[in-house]
């Protein structure tokens, strides 16, 4: 453009000289020259437009390549990662231009690819740009993220095994989760539950204690610890745990019912019934609380009332063996032997046993 302007200036200087000789010739000359100038300008504008369109097309093609071709995207990032791993103190540069050439893209696009990727990829980009402090922060962040994801996944695996009643595998999964995130409460609690189901109550108590140490307001861990303490005959300690759990979560039906079980095993039947009533106020259809209430009534020789509770429990859960057997026992004590035999047979057909 500068050259064009200079040319125009020179032409007009010449035109001024010619004007003195032939005015008509001057006009025609000016028109011709201007036409040539504007044609040149239009040609250069068109060329610029075409170059921009070509660049845009190349960029679009490369972006499509990077966005749609996941395999090639992975290869590029893997190559950068591989070269970074091979660096030593004597070699701190990565030949990004060579990688870009190999894949038909520009170095700038490699940087953009890394910067728009994962935390680790952003760290690689910072590293190859010489921003080592930033790269350290990003790599540390990525490490924490990977540990968190691994811990979370192993915790979910443990829960899945618990639901499948594969308690040994569940315990191993929770242990693996803890190896990544030792200060997370949930896997410690899950590990304790697996041990509780395996009747390893002393070990379970240790895990629940650790869970509570990490999260003192976790009502579930307090309750599970109380259940383990009940199983090893430490009823008074268990009651303190259940009290704490219900203080933290007053509507936690399992804590109230477990408190009742601890009192039942201490032969404090009236107090146990009060806890079962509290449980049923929160969860009116809880078959375990109803069957437990029936057991207390049996022990208190209130057999007719006991049969009513067992009947209600079976209405809510026909596979509750405690209710079937308790009902049979109450009928036996009422000397209704034929009915008692029928109810006992019903218990024998139940699949699985509900644990107290």
N, C-alpha and C positions, 0 to 999 in steps of 0.2 A: 504493500500500500504506500509506503514511503517513497519507493521508486516511482510509482505512478504519479504521485503528487509532484515530485521533482521534474518528471517528464512534462507534465502539464505546464509547469512554470516556464520551462525552456521553450516550449512551443509558443506560448503566448508572447514571449519576448521576440521570437522570430516573426510572429504575426504582426506585432506593432511596427516592425520594419517594413513588412510587405504592404501594410495598409497605405503607406505613403505612395505606392506605385499603382495599386489596382484594388479599388474597394470591393468590386464584385468577386474578384478572385480570392480576396481575403475571406469574405463571408463563406464562400464554398469550401475553402480550405479549412476554416474553423469547424464547419459542419462535419466534414469528413474526418477531421482529427478527433472531434468529440465522439463521433460514432465508434471509431476504433478504440478510443479509451473506454467507453462504456461496455463495449463488447469484451474487452480484456477484463474489466471488473466483473462482469457477469460470469465469464469463464472461470475466473479464480474463485468466485463465490460457490459456483457449482462444484468445483473440484474440492473445496473445503467441506461442502455438504456431503459429498460422496465419501470423503475420508472419514467423517464423523459417523456416517451410516455404517461403514465397514467396521470401524472400531466398536460401535454399538453391537453390531452383529457378532463380532468376535467375543465381546464380553458376555453377551447373552448366551452364546454357544458354550462358553466356558462355565458360566453359572449353571446352565442346565446340566452340564457334565458333572459339576461338583454337587449339585442338589439331587439329581436323579440317579446318578451312578454311585450307589453306596459302596460298591466294591472298590471302585477307583478312589473314592474319597478315603476309604479305610486304608488303602495302599499308600496314599500320599502321607497321611498322618502317621502310619506305621513306619514309613521310611524316615520321616523326621525324628520320630521317637527312637528308632534304631540308631541313627547317627548320633543323637544326643547321648545315648547310653555308652557309645564308644569313645566319647570325648575324654581327654585327660588334661592335666594341667598345662601341657605343651600345645594342646590343640583345643581352642575354645570357639572355633568358627564352624558353621555348617554351610555347605555349598547349596544354598536355597536355589540359586540360579540354575544349577545343574538338575536339581529335582524338577523345577518348573519346566525346564526344557524337555526333560524326559516325558512329561505328561502333557505337554502342549499348552501350558498356562503360564501366567506371569508370577514372579516372586511376590508381588503385591497380593495376588489372589491367594497364595499359600498363607500369607500372614492373615488375611481376612478369614480364610477357612479355619485357621487355628483359633483366632480371636472369637469367632462365633460358636465355637464348639464347647466341649466340657471344661470343667475347671482344670483338669490335667492339661488339656490342649491349650488353654489360655496360658498355663504355666510354661509350656514348651515355647509358645510364641514370645513370652517375656524373656525367656532364657536366651533364645537365639537373637533377640534384639539387644542383649547385654543388660537387661533390667533384672539383675540377679536377686536383688532384695524382693522385688515384686514376685519373681518366680518362686522364691522360697515360701512366701506367704500363700501363694496359690497351691503349691505342692503340699504344704502342711494342711491346708483346707481340704484338699482332695483325699489325703490320708485319713483325716477324721471322718470324712463322708463315707469312704470305703469301709472303715471299721464299723460305722453306724449301720450301714446297709447290711453288712455281713452279720452283725449282731442281731438286727431285726429279723433277717431271714431265718437264722438258726432258731430264734425264739418262736417264730411262726411254725417252723418244722416241729419243734417240741410240742406246741399246742396241738398240732395235727396228730402227732403220735399219742398224746393224751386222749384225744377223742377216739382214737382207734384202740385204746386201752393197751398200747404197747409201751409200758411204763419204763422199761430199761432203755429203750431207744429214745424215749422222751427225755430221760435224765441226761443222756449223752448229748442230745441236741442243746439242752439248756446250758450244759457245761461248756459246750462249744461257743454258744452265744456270749457267755460270761468271759471267755478268753479274749473276745474282741472288745467288750464293754463291761469291765468288772464292776463298775459303779452304777449299773442299771438294776433297779429293784425287781422288775418283772421276771427276768429269767431266774433269779434266786428263788422267788416265790414259786415259779413253775417247777424248778428242780425239787423244791421241798414237797410239792404236791405229788410228783412222781414217786419220791421216796416214801411218802405217806401211804400211797396206794400199794407200795411194795412191803408195807409194814416195817419199814426201817425208820422207826419213829425218832430215835435219838439223833440220827443224821438229819432227818427232816427238820427237827427243832433247830439245828444249827443253821440250816438254810433260811428258815423263816426269820430267825434272829438277825441274820445278815440283811435280809430284805428290809426289815423294820429299821435297822440301823441306817440304811440308805434312804428310806422314806418313812419316817416315823408316823405319818398320818395315813398309812395304807391299811384300811380296815380289813381287807381280804387277808393280808399276811398275818395280822393279829388273830383273826379267826382260825386260819389254818394252823398256826402255832398252838392255839388253844386245843384244837382237835387232837394234835399229836400228843400234847401234854395229858389230855384225858386218856388217851390210849395206853400211856405208860403209868397211869395211876396217880398223876399229879393234878388232882381235881382243883385244889385251891388255887394253884398257879394258873390253871386253865381258865378258871372263872375270872381272874383278874384280866386275862387277855380278852375274854368275851365282853367284859364290862368296858374295856378300852375301845373295842371294835364298835360296840353299839353307841358309845359316846361320840365316836368319830362319824358314824353313819347310823343314825337312829332307825332308819327304814331298811336296814340290812337283815332280811328275814333269816338267812342262813346262820348269822351270828347268834340271834335269839334262840333258834332251834338247837344249835350246838351247845349253847349255855344250858339249855334244858337237859340235854343228854348228859352233860357233866354232872348236873345235880341228880339226875336219875341214878347214875352209877354210884353216887355218894348216898343213895337211898333217901334223898330229900325230895320226896314225891310231890308234895304240895307246891314247893318252890319250883320244881321242874314244870309242873302243869301251868304255873303262872307264866313261864317263859314260852311254853307252847301256845298259850292264849295270845301272847304278844306277837308271836310269829304269825298266827292266823289272822290277826288284825291287819297285818301288812300283806299277807298272802293267803287269802281265805280258802284257796283250793290246794293247799300244801298237804299232800297225802302223808308225808313222813312225819310232820308235826302231829297229825291226827292219830296215826298208828302209835307214835311215841306216847301220846296222851293216853291212849288205850292201855299201853303197857303199864303206865303208872297206876291207872285205875285197877288193873289186875292185881298189882302188888298191894293195893289198898283194899283188896277184896270187894271192890265195887264192880262186880262182873257184868251186871246188866248195862250199866253206863259204858263199860269198856266195849261191849259188843256194838253199841251205837257208834262209837268212835271208829272201830275197825270197819264197820259197814260204810261209814262216810269215806274212809280212806280208800277202800276198794272201789267205791263209785268214781273216785277221781283217778285211781290208778289200779286197774285190775291185775297188774303184775307185781303188786307189792306183797312179797312173801311174809314180811313181818306182820302185816295186817291179817293175812290169812291164818298164820299160825297163832297169833295172839287171839284172834276170834275163836279158833278151835279150843285154845286153852281156857278161855272164859266160859265157853259152852260146856266144857268138861267140868269145870268147877260148879256150874249151874246144874250138873248132872243130866245134861241134854246130850247123851253120848252118841246117838245116831247122827245128830246134826254136827257134832264135833268131829266125827269120823269123816263126814262129807266135806267139811271145811278144811280138814287136814289134807285130804286128797286134792282139794283145789290148790292148796299151797304147793303140793308136789308137782303140779302142772305148770307152775310159774317159771318163767325163764329169768335166770339171774336173781341175785339177792341184793336187796337194798341195805347198804351198810349203815349201822348206827354211828 
